[in-house]
Amino acid sequence: MINIPKGTKDVLPSESYKWQFIENAAREVAKDFNIREIRTPVFEHTELFLRGVGETTDVVTKEMYTFEDKGGRSITLKPEGTAGAARMFIENGLANAPLPLKAYYIAPCYRYERPQAGRLREFHQFGIEVFGTSAPEADAEVIFAASSFLKKLGIRDTRLEINSIGCKSCRAEYNRALKDYFRPHLGEMCATCNERFDKNPLRMIDCKEERCKKITANAPKILDYLCPDCRAHFERVKTLLDGLGVEYAVNPDIVRGLDYYTRTVFEFVSTSIGAQGTVCGGGRYDGLISELGGGNVPAIGFAAGLERLVLLMENTGVPFPEAPVPEVYIAGMDDASRAKAFSLVNGLRTQGISAEGDLMARSVKAQLKYADKLGAKYVVVIGGTELETGVCNVKKMSDGSVTCVPFADIYAFLKNN
Ligand code: HAM
């Protein structure tokens, strides 16, 4: 037998309603915030992610699904949604559309990571991106959209952590301070940190190795190096969040795993789903569009991992809506009554009633057993008498009550009960 590739998952018919519930909530939030859907390709030119996500990130150095296509181009399955959205924005001249441009996506992403609970090689993100505004209101709005989304799902068990990692100018000074601090410790730190020391010392703060974490704990904090503009921006974002009643904690160690971030960064974290506790992450990326050859267009966004949301809801007992069941099952006894059942079932379907009947030439007993397994709310059995009289017994399965209903009135009966 050929198995599913490692780090990927099937969504079975018995669980897809959970995904639909989450996706519907995402679309509803997007609608409330006046955000339109975008769809970009699953694969892009590799160069987009090298330049966009950043050459010192784990995502680019270790995790990309990159291959050469038959035309000799280097292609990569998208590891995240922001770079593709930014490419779309530039390529379609959307800087000339009314700004800000607010977009959302629900899409698969691919990262070659070591699979564990909440960490897959194919996963799905609901993401929002807002292009064209540097106003702190946009930061607060995007964070509020993420928080509203989690609330809509019934998730209470997350903590919002925010930070500002400054702009190019304050970052330069901070990088110098980080280098001065880390230099004497380099011998004790891992090879990756040593590499990052030259290329992007901010990334060292993200190292998960215990020996590096100990040293990093006392490193200078970016918040002490923000320039007046970035400081004012961050203060304003916090004031706006306070005004919206969004609770948060400032965590100066959040730097995020992708290189494009500037100023505000944030994560919604849970302790109920194991080591991979970040269900949603995002931030401002004011330099990405110009880095990719577009104009000077500031932007901000976030993405939430759908697999982690399902896991969090399951682990913390957040209820999903009931799994869908057919409204009615209509069984037939012999050839003639089966034909009638078949036509009634399909007639009800065209009127928007979820109905089911026999497709397996089963006995009535087996049909009723199947109807029970499906959880049909009402069951009807049609035989010779019903065919003759044109009337049938509609049995309500929850209490066993039976109502005598003419065939022509089944729709009205089901609609009103
Ligand atoms: P990210 O933090 O890399 O950010 O990913 C966002 C979310 O995707 C994570 O919080 C997590 O829920 C989910 N996720 C990431 N990797 C995996 C994985 N291997 N398995 C399962 N879930 C995963 C971004 O991707 C940015 N593009 C977010 C953003 C949008 N920033 C600005 N705009």
Residues whose N, C-alpha, C, O or C-beta is under 5 A from the ligand:
A	BS01	HAM	E80 G81 T82 R111 E113 G118 R119 L120 F123 G127 I128 T278 V279 C280 G281 G282 G283 I300 G301 F302 A303 A304 G305 E307 R308
